[in-house]
Amino acid sequence: MKILIVEDDEINRFILKKLLEKNDFQVTTAIDGQNALDILQADLTFDIVLTDIMMPIMNGIELLEAMKANLLFASIPIIAFSQGNLEHMKAKTTQQFDALFPKPLNIEKVISTVKALVA
């Protein structure tokens, strides 16, 4: 399974990548939403996107809306995570994330959700 992680914090990105790779996922990382769109445009084989919501350049909500507006990416599931108020985050978008998790992440729940969404 091929996963794109979008996280601006280098340490969080590294830890999440290593944890997912330990579970036999193929992982690519992006530093913000715009970087993620560039990666997705160059490689249409990603199964799922895991994104932080609060990022510079293009945040997770803007990434979600851009992906859902593009027929090439619209069907890719998107899991979001944030340290912020999740209910407030849900209210800020007309689109819906496939799952939304608080930070710090419960990696077991994230992995089971990834598997369920991509099965």
A tleap script that builds the chain and sets N, CA, C and O, in Angstrom:
source leaprc.protein.ff14SB
mol = sequence {
  NMET LYS ILE LEU ILE VAL GLU ASP ASP GLU
  ILE ASN ARG PHE ILE LEU LYS LYS LEU LEU
  GLU LYS ASN ASP PHE GLN VAL THR THR ALA
  ILE ASP GLY GLN ASN ALA LEU ASP ILE LEU
  GLN ALA ASP LEU THR PHE ASP ILE VAL LEU
  THR ASP ILE MET MET PRO ILE MET ASN GLY
  ILE GLU LEU LEU GLU ALA MET LYS ALA ASN
  LEU LEU PHE ALA SER ILE PRO ILE ILE ALA
  PHE SER GLN GLY ASN LEU GLU HIE MET LYS
  ALA LYS THR THR GLN GLN PHE ASP ALA LEU
  PHE PRO LYS PRO LEU ASN ILE GLU LYS VAL
  ILE SER THR VAL LYS ALA LEU VAL CALA
}
set mol.1.N position { 0.852 -1.178 0.000 }
set mol.1.CA position { 0.000 0.000 0.000 }
set mol.1.C position { 0.895 1.237 0.000 }
set mol.1.O position { 1.887 1.300 0.726 }
set mol.2.N position { 0.531 2.212 -0.820 }
set mol.2.CA position { 1.347 3.405 -1.002 }
set mol.2.C position { 0.675 4.605 -0.323 }
set mol.2.O position { -0.452 4.973 -0.656 }
set mol.3.N position { 1.387 5.203 0.628 }
set mol.3.CA position { 0.855 6.289 1.451 }
set mol.3.C position { 1.663 7.565 1.236 }
set mol.3.O position { 2.891 7.533 1.160 }
set mol.4.N position { 0.951 8.692 1.138 }
set mol.4.CA position { 1.594 10.003 1.122 }
set mol.4.C position { 1.307 10.677 2.457 }
set mol.4.O position { 0.151 10.906 2.814 }
set mol.5.N position { 2.373 10.990 3.191 }
set mol.5.CA position { 2.256 11.714 4.461 }
set mol.5.C position { 2.558 13.182 4.191 }
set mol.5.O position { 3.567 13.516 3.570 }
set mol.6.N position { 1.667 14.057 4.667 }
set mol.6.CA position { 1.849 15.499 4.497 }
set mol.6.C position { 1.935 16.110 5.894 }
set mol.6.O position { 0.944 16.175 6.620 }
set mol.7.N position { 3.129 16.553 6.252 }
set mol.7.CA position { 3.383 17.051 7.615 }
set mol.7.C position { 4.528 18.041 7.544 }
set mol.7.O position { 5.598 17.721 7.026 }
set mol.8.N position { 4.312 19.248 8.062 }
set mol.8.CA position { 5.353 20.267 8.000 }
set mol.8.C position { 6.438 20.083 9.056 }
set mol.8.O position { 7.555 20.563 8.867 }
set mol.9.N position { 6.142 19.407 10.154 }
set mol.9.CA position { 7.122 19.206 11.212 }
set mol.9.C position { 8.022 18.021 10.858 }
set mol.9.O position { 7.551 16.894 10.707 }
set mol.10.N position { 9.302 18.289 10.729 }
set mol.10.CA position { 10.258 17.268 10.284 }
set mol.10.C position { 10.301 16.050 11.208 }
set mol.10.O position { 10.359 14.917 10.729 }
set mol.11.N position { 10.276 16.263 12.497 }
set mol.11.CA position { 10.344 15.148 13.456 }
set mol.11.C position { 9.070 14.301 13.374 }
set mol.11.O position { 9.149 13.074 13.310 }
set mol.12.N position { 7.904 14.943 13.375 }
set mol.12.CA position { 6.644 14.202 13.263 }
set mol.12.C position { 6.578 13.416 11.952 }
set mol.12.O position { 6.123 12.272 11.925 }
set mol.13.N position { 7.036 14.040 10.875 }
set mol.13.CA position { 7.044 13.394 9.562 }
set mol.13.C position { 7.936 12.142 9.595 }
set mol.13.O position { 7.546 11.081 9.108 }
set mol.14.N position { 9.119 12.278 10.167 }
set mol.14.CA position { 10.069 11.169 10.246 }
set mol.14.C position { 9.510 10.014 11.084 }
set mol.14.O position { 9.584 8.855 10.676 }
set mol.15.N position { 8.955 10.332 12.250 }
set mol.15.CA position { 8.429 9.291 13.139 }
set mol.15.C position { 7.262 8.560 12.492 }
set mol.15.O position { 7.221 7.329 12.509 }
set mol.16.N position { 6.322 9.290 11.927 }
set mol.16.CA position { 5.175 8.664 11.283 }
set mol.16.C position { 5.615 7.799 10.098 }
set mol.16.O position { 5.095 6.700 9.900 }
set mol.17.N position { 6.556 8.289 9.326 }
set mol.17.CA position { 7.075 7.520 8.184 }
set mol.17.C position { 7.672 6.201 8.667 }
set mol.17.O position { 7.370 5.144 8.113 }
set mol.18.N position { 8.506 6.256 9.680 }
set mol.18.CA position { 9.169 5.041 10.190 }
set mol.18.C position { 8.143 4.056 10.766 }
set mol.18.O position { 8.251 2.852 10.535 }
set mol.19.N position { 7.161 4.550 11.504 }
set mol.19.CA position { 6.148 3.662 12.079 }
set mol.19.C position { 5.332 2.969 10.995 }
set mol.19.O position { 5.019 1.784 11.115 }
set mol.20.N position { 4.990 3.691 9.949 }
set mol.20.CA position { 4.217 3.094 8.868 }
set mol.20.C position { 5.064 2.128 8.045 }
set mol.20.O position { 4.574 1.085 7.613 }
set mol.21.N position { 6.327 2.469 7.828 }
set mol.21.CA position { 7.211 1.564 7.095 }
set mol.21.C position { 7.430 0.263 7.858 }
set mol.21.O position { 7.577 -0.794 7.245 }
set mol.22.N position { 7.452 0.328 9.186 }
set mol.22.CA position { 7.565 -0.887 10.014 }
set mol.22.C position { 6.386 -1.828 9.790 }
set mol.22.O position { 6.489 -3.031 10.029 }
set mol.23.N position { 5.280 -1.279 9.335 }
set mol.23.CA position { 4.073 -2.060 9.069 }
set mol.23.C position { 3.920 -2.361 7.576 }
set mol.23.O position { 2.817 -2.618 7.094 }
set mol.24.N position { 5.023 -2.325 6.865 }
set mol.24.CA position { 5.105 -2.710 5.450 }
set mol.24.C position { 4.356 -1.801 4.486 }
set mol.24.O position { 3.925 -2.255 3.426 }
set mol.25.N position { 4.192 -0.528 4.832 }
set mol.25.CA position { 3.620 0.429 3.904 }
set mol.25.C position { 4.744 1.115 3.140 }
set mol.25.O position { 5.828 1.322 3.685 }
set mol.26.N position { 4.495 1.469 1.890 }
set mol.26.CA position { 5.437 2.258 1.107 }
set mol.26.C position { 5.064 3.719 1.338 }
set mol.26.O position { 3.945 4.131 1.032 }
set mol.27.N position { 6.001 4.507 1.880 }
set mol.27.CA position { 5.681 5.858 2.335 }
set mol.27.C position { 6.510 6.913 1.603 }
set mol.27.O position { 7.726 6.785 1.456 }
set mol.28.N position { 5.822 7.951 1.152 }
set mol.28.CA position { 6.441 9.152 0.595 }
set mol.28.C position { 5.981 10.305 1.466 }
set mol.28.O position { 4.876 10.275 2.009 }
set mol.29.N position { 6.824 11.323 1.602 }
set mol.29.CA position { 6.447 12.451 2.453 }
set mol.29.C position { 6.430 13.762 1.667 }
set mol.29.O position { 7.136 13.929 0.672 }
set mol.30.N position { 5.603 14.676 2.149 }
set mol.30.CA position { 5.510 16.038 1.619 }
set mol.30.C position { 5.534 17.005 2.799 }
set mol.30.O position { 5.107 16.660 3.901 }
set mol.31.N position { 6.033 18.208 2.563 }
set mol.31.CA position { 6.188 19.172 3.664 }
set mol.31.C position { 5.005 20.121 3.813 }
set mol.31.O position { 4.894 20.818 4.821 }
set mol.32.N position { 4.119 20.154 2.817 }
set mol.32.CA position { 2.912 20.982 2.890 }
set mol.32.C position { 1.958 20.544 1.788 }
set mol.32.O position { 2.285 19.672 0.982 }
set mol.33.N position { 0.790 21.147 1.759 }
set mol.33.CA position { -0.225 20.748 0.802 }
set mol.33.C position { 0.179 20.957 -0.647 }
set mol.33.O position { -0.129 20.125 -1.500 }
set mol.34.N position { 0.863 22.056 -0.937 }
set mol.34.CA position { 1.287 22.304 -2.323 }
set mol.34.C position { 2.299 21.256 -2.761 }
set mol.34.O position { 2.228 20.750 -3.881 }
set mol.35.N position { 3.234 20.931 -1.889 }
set mol.35.CA position { 4.213 19.881 -2.177 }
set mol.35.C position { 3.505 18.545 -2.412 }
set mol.35.O position { 3.896 17.778 -3.292 }
set mol.36.N position { 2.467 18.271 -1.626 }
set mol.36.CA position { 1.685 17.041 -1.783 }
set mol.36.C position { 1.003 16.991 -3.150 }
set mol.36.O position { 1.033 15.954 -3.813 }
set mol.37.N position { 0.395 18.087 -3.578 }
set mol.37.CA position { -0.256 18.125 -4.894 }
set mol.37.C position { 0.746 17.895 -6.017 }
set mol.37.O position { 0.447 17.211 -6.996 }
set mol.38.N position { 1.935 18.469 -5.871 }
set mol.38.CA position { 2.983 18.260 -6.879 }
set mol.38.C position { 3.366 16.785 -6.950 }
set mol.38.O position { 3.541 16.241 -8.041 }
set mol.39.N position { 3.498 16.137 -5.795 }
set mol.39.CA position { 3.847 14.713 -5.744 }
set mol.39.C position { 2.726 13.868 -6.348 }
set mol.39.O position { 2.987 12.956 -7.132 }
set mol.40.N position { 1.488 14.170 -5.985 }
set mol.40.CA position { 0.344 13.429 -6.519 }
set mol.40.C position { 0.231 13.586 -8.031 }
set mol.40.O position { -0.098 12.630 -8.732 }
set mol.41.N position { 0.498 14.773 -8.529 }
set mol.41.CA position { 0.427 15.020 -9.969 }
set mol.41.C position { 1.478 14.187 -10.710 }
set mol.41.O position { 1.221 13.698 -11.811 }
set mol.42.N position { 2.652 14.027 -10.109 }
set mol.42.CA position { 3.745 13.278 -10.737 }
set mol.42.C position { 3.580 11.769 -10.608 }
set mol.42.O position { 4.145 11.012 -11.397 }
set mol.43.N position { 2.804 11.325 -9.609 }
set mol.43.CA position { 2.646 9.888 -9.353 }
set mol.43.C position { 1.202 9.620 -8.940 }
set mol.43.O position { 0.798 9.949 -7.825 }
set mol.44.N position { 0.441 9.031 -9.828 }
set mol.44.CA position { -0.987 8.801 -9.588 }
set mol.44.C position { -1.282 7.470 -8.915 }
set mol.44.O position { -2.420 7.001 -8.961 }
set mol.45.N position { -0.282 6.846 -8.288 }
set mol.45.CA position { -0.474 5.504 -7.723 }
set mol.45.C position { -0.647 5.472 -6.209 }
set mol.45.O position { -0.606 4.392 -5.621 }
set mol.46.N position { -0.838 6.611 -5.560 }
set mol.46.CA position { -1.016 6.615 -4.104 }
set mol.46.C position { -2.384 6.065 -3.730 }
set mol.46.O position { -3.386 6.366 -4.379 }
set mol.47.N position { -2.413 5.252 -2.671 }
set mol.47.CA position { -3.656 4.655 -2.192 }
set mol.47.C position { -4.384 5.543 -1.196 }
set mol.47.O position { -5.610 5.496 -1.094 }
set mol.48.N position { -3.617 6.362 -0.451 }
set mol.48.CA position { -4.209 7.160 0.629 }
set mol.48.C position { -3.270 8.305 0.984 }
set mol.48.O position { -2.059 8.217 0.778 }
set mol.49.N position { -3.843 9.381 1.520 }
set mol.49.CA position { -3.073 10.541 1.980 }
set mol.49.C position { -3.356 10.746 3.459 }
set mol.49.O position { -4.511 10.749 3.885 }
set mol.50.N position { -2.294 10.916 4.238 }
set mol.50.CA position { -2.409 11.284 5.651 }
set mol.50.C position { -1.844 12.686 5.775 }
set mol.50.O position { -0.684 12.918 5.435 }
set mol.51.N position { -2.651 13.628 6.259 }
set mol.51.CA position { -2.196 15.016 6.291 }
set mol.51.C position { -2.438 15.694 7.630 }
set mol.51.O position { -3.464 15.492 8.281 }
set mol.52.N position { -1.476 16.492 8.012 }
set mol.52.CA position { -1.671 17.420 9.117 }
set mol.52.C position { -2.629 18.496 8.596 }
set mol.52.O position { -2.728 18.706 7.387 }
set mol.53.N position { -3.317 19.158 9.484 }
set mol.53.CA position { -4.216 20.224 9.034 }
set mol.53.C position { -3.511 21.574 9.070 }
set mol.53.O position { -3.593 22.335 8.106 }
set mol.54.N position { -2.825 21.882 10.158 }
set mol.54.CA position { -2.212 23.196 10.298 }
set mol.54.C position { -0.790 23.182 9.746 }
set mol.54.O position { 0.142 22.701 10.390 }
set mol.55.N position { -0.648 23.731 8.519 }
set mol.55.CA position { 0.644 23.804 7.846 }
set mol.55.C position { 0.738 25.122 7.097 }
set mol.55.O position { -0.286 25.713 6.753 }
set mol.56.N position { 1.964 25.592 6.841 }
set mol.56.CA position { 2.129 26.799 6.018 }
set mol.56.C position { 1.942 26.457 4.536 }
set mol.56.O position { 1.756 25.291 4.188 }
set mol.57.N position { 1.989 27.430 3.699 }
set mol.57.CA position { 1.863 27.346 2.237 }
set mol.57.C position { 0.447 26.897 1.854 }
set mol.57.O position { -0.338 27.702 1.353 }
set mol.58.N position { 0.116 25.629 2.083 }
set mol.58.CA position { -1.233 25.109 1.840 }
set mol.58.C position { -1.553 24.157 2.973 }
set mol.58.O position { -0.868 23.149 3.146 }
set mol.59.N position { -2.590 24.462 3.755 }
set mol.59.CA position { -2.914 23.621 4.910 }
set mol.59.C position { -3.707 22.382 4.486 }
set mol.59.O position { -4.040 22.221 3.312 }
set mol.60.N position { -4.001 21.519 5.441 }
set mol.60.CA position { -4.695 20.274 5.152 }
set mol.60.C position { -6.105 20.453 4.620 }
set mol.60.O position { -6.559 19.654 3.800 }
set mol.61.N position { -6.800 21.473 5.064 }
set mol.61.CA position { -8.148 21.744 4.567 }
set mol.61.C position { -8.093 22.195 3.110 }
set mol.61.O position { -8.903 21.760 2.290 }
set mol.62.N position { -7.145 23.058 2.791 }
set mol.62.CA position { -6.965 23.495 1.399 }
set mol.62.C position { -6.544 22.318 0.518 }
set mol.62.O position { -6.977 22.215 -0.630 }
set mol.63.N position { -5.703 21.434 1.053 }
set mol.63.CA position { -5.299 20.236 0.313 }
set mol.63.C position { -6.509 19.346 0.039 }
set mol.63.O position { -6.691 18.871 -1.082 }
set mol.64.N position { -7.333 19.120 1.060 }
set mol.64.CA position { -8.542 18.313 0.902 }
set mol.64.C position { -9.419 18.882 -0.215 }
set mol.64.O position { -9.858 18.145 -1.098 }
set mol.65.N position { -9.670 20.177 -0.177 }
set mol.65.CA position { -10.534 20.801 -1.168 }
set mol.65.C position { -9.931 20.727 -2.568 }
set mol.65.O position { -10.654 20.510 -3.540 }
set mol.66.N position { -8.618 20.904 -2.680 }
set mol.66.CA position { -7.950 20.813 -3.986 }
set mol.66.C position { -8.002 19.389 -4.529 }
set mol.66.O position { -8.208 19.184 -5.725 }
set mol.67.N position { -7.817 18.418 -3.659 }
set mol.67.CA position { -7.868 17.023 -4.103 }
set mol.67.C position { -9.271 16.636 -4.553 }
set mol.67.O position { -9.431 15.986 -5.586 }
set mol.68.N position { -10.282 17.025 -3.795 }
set mol.68.CA position { -11.660 16.668 -4.135 }
set mol.68.C position { -12.134 17.380 -5.403 }
set mol.68.O position { -13.043 16.898 -6.079 }
set mol.69.N position { -11.528 18.518 -5.727 }
set mol.69.CA position { -11.891 19.260 -6.934 }
set mol.69.C position { -11.207 18.720 -8.189 }
set mol.69.O position { -11.581 19.085 -9.303 }
set mol.70.N position { -10.212 17.856 -8.017 }
set mol.70.CA position { -9.459 17.309 -9.136 }
set mol.70.C position { -9.856 15.850 -9.347 }
set mol.70.O position { -9.669 15.023 -8.454 }
set mol.71.N position { -10.396 15.531 -10.508 }
set mol.71.CA position { -10.859 14.164 -10.769 }
set mol.71.C position { -9.758 13.122 -10.643 }
set mol.71.O position { -10.045 11.957 -10.370 }
set mol.72.N position { -8.501 13.517 -10.836 }
set mol.72.CA position { -7.391 12.566 -10.698 }
set mol.72.C position { -7.201 12.110 -9.250 }
set mol.72.O position { -6.752 10.991 -9.003 }
set mol.73.N position { -7.542 12.976 -8.299 }
set mol.73.CA position { -7.292 12.698 -6.880 }
set mol.73.C position { -8.552 12.536 -6.051 }
set mol.73.O position { -8.469 12.133 -4.891 }
set mol.74.N position { -9.701 12.835 -6.604 }
set mol.74.CA position { -10.939 12.922 -5.828 }
set mol.74.C position { -11.295 11.635 -5.095 }
set mol.74.O position { -11.944 11.688 -4.051 }
set mol.75.N position { -10.891 10.499 -5.609 }
set mol.75.CA position { -11.267 9.233 -4.973 }
set mol.75.C position { -10.234 8.730 -3.966 }
set mol.75.O position { -10.455 7.701 -3.329 }
set mol.76.N position { -9.119 9.428 -3.809 }
set mol.76.CA position { -8.096 9.000 -2.849 }
set mol.76.C position { -8.569 9.356 -1.442 }
set mol.76.O position { -8.871 10.519 -1.172 }
set mol.77.N position { -8.640 8.365 -0.531 }
set mol.77.CA position { -9.029 8.679 0.847 }
set mol.77.C position { -8.015 9.608 1.519 }
set mol.77.O position { -6.816 9.544 1.244 }
set mol.78.N position { -8.519 10.468 2.401 }
set mol.78.CA position { -7.673 11.428 3.107 }
set mol.78.C position { -7.960 11.335 4.601 }
set mol.78.O position { -9.089 11.538 5.047 }
set mol.79.N position { -6.915 11.024 5.363 }
set mol.79.CA position { -6.983 11.034 6.820 }
set mol.79.C position { -6.247 12.278 7.297 }
set mol.79.O position { -5.117 12.536 6.884 }
set mol.80.N position { -6.890 13.045 8.166 }
set mol.80.CA position { -6.274 14.262 8.688 }
set mol.80.C position { -5.996 14.110 10.178 }
set mol.80.O position { -6.632 13.316 10.873 }
set mol.81.N position { -5.035 14.888 10.647 }
set mol.81.CA position { -4.721 14.919 12.075 }
set mol.81.C position { -4.325 16.331 12.463 }
set mol.81.O position { -3.805 17.095 11.650 }
set mol.82.N position { -4.584 16.667 13.738 }
set mol.82.CA position { -4.296 18.018 14.212 }
set mol.82.C position { -4.240 18.069 15.733 }
set mol.82.O position { -4.880 17.273 16.420 }
set mol.83.N position { -3.475 19.005 16.237 }
set mol.83.CA position { -3.482 19.281 17.666 }
set mol.83.C position { -4.590 20.260 18.012 }
set mol.83.O position { -4.909 20.454 19.185 }
set mol.84.N position { -5.172 20.874 17.003 }
set mol.84.CA position { -6.207 21.872 17.214 }
set mol.84.C position { -7.558 21.254 17.515 }
set mol.84.O position { -7.683 20.036 17.649 }
set mol.85.N position { -8.556 22.097 17.618 }
set mol.85.CA position { -9.927 21.706 17.904 }
set mol.85.C position { -10.515 21.018 16.670 }
set mol.85.O position { -10.745 21.665 15.648 }
set mol.86.N position { -10.755 19.718 16.763 }
set mol.86.CA position { -11.206 18.938 15.612 }
set mol.86.C position { -12.597 19.342 15.134 }
set mol.86.O position { -12.855 19.346 13.930 }
set mol.87.N position { -13.482 19.676 16.038 }
set mol.87.CA position { -14.827 20.112 15.633 }
set mol.87.C position { -14.750 21.421 14.851 }
set mol.87.O position { -15.476 21.609 13.875 }
set mol.88.N position { -13.880 22.313 15.278 }
set mol.88.CA position { -13.679 23.572 14.570 }
set mol.88.C position { -13.118 23.293 13.168 }
set mol.88.O position { -13.519 23.926 12.191 }
set mol.89.N position { -12.182 22.336 13.088 }
set mol.89.CA position { -11.591 21.974 11.794 }
set mol.89.C position { -12.659 21.424 10.846 }
set mol.89.O position { -12.679 21.771 9.665 }
set mol.90.N position { -13.543 20.572 11.358 }
set mol.90.CA position { -14.613 20.005 10.531 }
set mol.90.C position { -15.515 21.108 9.981 }
set mol.90.O position { -15.972 21.032 8.841 }
set mol.91.N position { -15.763 22.118 10.785 }
set mol.91.CA position { -16.672 23.194 10.390 }
set mol.91.C position { -16.055 24.129 9.342 }
set mol.91.O position { -16.778 24.887 8.696 }
set mol.92.N position { -14.733 24.086 9.168 }
set mol.92.CA position { -14.056 25.004 8.262 }
set mol.92.C position { -14.084 24.545 6.810 }
set mol.92.O position { -13.643 25.286 5.931 }
set mol.93.N position { -14.585 23.359 6.534 }
set mol.93.CA position { -14.569 22.851 5.165 }
set mol.93.C position { -15.927 22.313 4.738 }
set mol.93.O position { -16.702 21.802 5.547 }
set mol.94.N position { -16.185 22.442 3.465 }
set mol.94.CA position { -17.418 21.869 2.916 }
set mol.94.C position { -17.208 20.400 2.562 }
set mol.94.O position { -18.173 19.648 2.425 }
set mol.95.N position { -15.965 19.996 2.415 }
set mol.95.CA position { -15.624 18.604 2.142 }
set mol.95.C position { -15.430 17.864 3.463 }
set mol.95.O position { -15.300 18.482 4.519 }
set mol.96.N position { -15.411 16.541 3.391 }
set mol.96.CA position { -15.206 15.750 4.601 }
set mol.96.C position { -13.941 14.895 4.472 }
set mol.96.O position { -13.703 14.258 3.446 }
set mol.97.N position { -13.142 14.898 5.537 }
set mol.97.CA position { -12.025 13.963 5.594 }
set mol.97.C position { -12.603 12.564 5.804 }
set mol.97.O position { -13.681 12.419 6.381 }
set mol.98.N position { -11.903 11.551 5.345 }
set mol.98.CA position { -12.363 10.178 5.552 }
set mol.98.C position { -12.194 9.760 7.005 }
set mol.98.O position { -12.904 8.883 7.496 }
set mol.99.N position { -11.251 10.393 7.686 }
set mol.99.CA position { -11.063 10.187 9.127 }
set mol.99.C position { -10.287 11.388 9.653 }
set mol.99.O position { -9.549 12.040 8.914 }
set mol.100.N position { -10.465 11.667 10.935 }
set mol.100.CA position { -9.821 12.807 11.576 }
set mol.100.C position { -9.354 12.369 12.952 }
set mol.100.O position { -10.147 11.886 13.761 }
set mol.101.N position { -8.051 12.542 13.220 }
set mol.101.CA position { -7.460 12.091 14.483 }
set mol.101.C position { -6.790 13.245 15.222 }
set mol.101.O position { -6.217 14.139 14.600 }
set mol.102.N position { -6.864 13.219 16.548 }
set mol.102.CA position { -6.122 14.206 17.335 }
set mol.102.C position { -4.656 13.790 17.448 }
set mol.102.O position { -4.322 12.607 17.389 }
set mol.103.N position { -3.795 14.789 17.613 }
set mol.103.CA position { -2.393 14.520 17.941 }
set mol.103.C position { -2.269 14.525 19.450 }
set mol.103.O position { -2.979 15.298 20.094 }
set mol.104.N position { -1.427 13.726 20.053 }
set mol.104.CA position { -0.559 12.748 19.393 }
set mol.104.C position { -1.370 11.587 18.834 }
set mol.104.O position { -2.398 11.192 19.385 }
set mol.105.N position { -0.878 11.057 17.728 }
set mol.105.CA position { -1.597 9.998 17.027 }
set mol.105.C position { -1.520 8.665 17.756 }
set mol.105.O position { -0.481 8.309 18.313 }
set mol.106.N position { -2.610 7.945 17.747 }
set mol.106.CA position { -2.634 6.549 18.176 }
set mol.106.C position { -2.349 5.752 16.911 }
set mol.106.O position { -3.246 5.538 16.095 }
set mol.107.N position { -1.110 5.314 16.746 }
set mol.107.CA position { -0.683 4.715 15.483 }
set mol.107.C position { -1.466 3.451 15.144 }
set mol.107.O position { -1.704 3.172 13.969 }
set mol.108.N position { -1.870 2.681 16.158 }
set mol.108.CA position { -2.651 1.471 15.885 }
set mol.108.C position { -4.003 1.819 15.252 }
set mol.108.O position { -4.452 1.148 14.322 }
set mol.109.N position { -4.645 2.872 15.765 }
set mol.109.CA position { -5.923 3.308 15.189 }
set mol.109.C position { -5.730 3.855 13.776 }
set mol.109.O position { -6.556 3.616 12.895 }
set mol.110.N position { -4.648 4.584 13.566 }
set mol.110.CA position { -4.366 5.117 12.238 }
set mol.110.C position { -4.157 3.972 11.244 }
set mol.110.O position { -4.714 3.992 10.147 }
set mol.111.N position { -3.362 2.985 11.624 }
set mol.111.CA position { -3.081 1.854 10.740 }
set mol.111.C position { -4.363 1.068 10.437 }
set mol.111.O position { -4.596 0.703 9.285 }
set mol.112.N position { -5.186 0.806 11.434 }
set mol.112.CA position { -6.418 0.053 11.193 }
set mol.112.C position { -7.360 0.862 10.303 }
set mol.112.O position { -8.057 0.284 9.468 }
set mol.113.N position { -7.395 2.174 10.462 }
set mol.113.CA position { -8.243 3.020 9.627 }
set mol.113.C position { -7.733 3.036 8.187 }
set mol.113.O position { -8.518 2.944 7.243 }
set mol.114.N position { -6.412 3.153 8.024 }
set mol.114.CA position { -5.820 3.102 6.682 }
set mol.114.C position { -6.209 1.804 5.984 }
set mol.114.O position { -6.662 1.815 4.840 }
set mol.115.N position { -6.031 0.704 6.674 }
set mol.115.CA position { -6.363 -0.602 6.086 }
set mol.115.C position { -7.842 -0.702 5.740 }
set mol.115.O position { -8.190 -1.255 4.697 }
set mol.116.N position { -8.707 -0.186 6.582 }
set mol.116.CA position { -10.143 -0.241 6.322 }
set mol.116.C position { -10.549 0.621 5.120 }
set mol.116.O position { -11.410 0.233 4.330 }
set mol.117.N position { -9.922 1.787 4.994 }
set mol.117.CA position { -10.278 2.695 3.904 }
set mol.117.C position { -9.762 2.236 2.542 }
set mol.117.O position { -10.351 2.556 1.510 }
set mol.118.N position { -8.671 1.490 2.545 }
set mol.118.CA position { -8.058 1.098 1.287 }
set mol.118.C position { -8.395 -0.334 0.906 }
set mol.118.O position { -8.087 -0.769 -0.204 }
set mol.119.N position { -9.017 -1.061 1.804 }
set mol.119.CA position { -9.327 -2.483 1.546 }
set mol.119.C position { -10.201 -2.681 0.327 }
set mol.119.O position { -10.542 -3.814 -0.012 }
savepdb mol mol.pdb
quit
